[in-house]
Amino acid sequence: MDEISVKNAFEETGYLFLYDKFSYQFYVTGIFDLVDQQAIIVDFLNSSSFDDKCSLFFDDFSFFFNCFHYSYQKQKWSTFLKPEYDEHIC
């Protein structure tokens, strides 16, 4: 995902301070390179509670995001691959 879309996601959710704090790490690690939709980042930030007064390390942030992204992908694939059984057979 491009840098502008990532920044917009953080700005839209009110976490621009996190983007300002970690923008270099986002670029270097490529944490959002495999994210194909801005909505995934927005959903993650909306479901999280980050405070600008509390210290947060990038390693912690990336761990939380990677767990969220992995569970999102797993849920997406499990619903896609889930066989549909005929109720009267089972």
Disulfide bonds with the S-S distance in Angstrom:
none
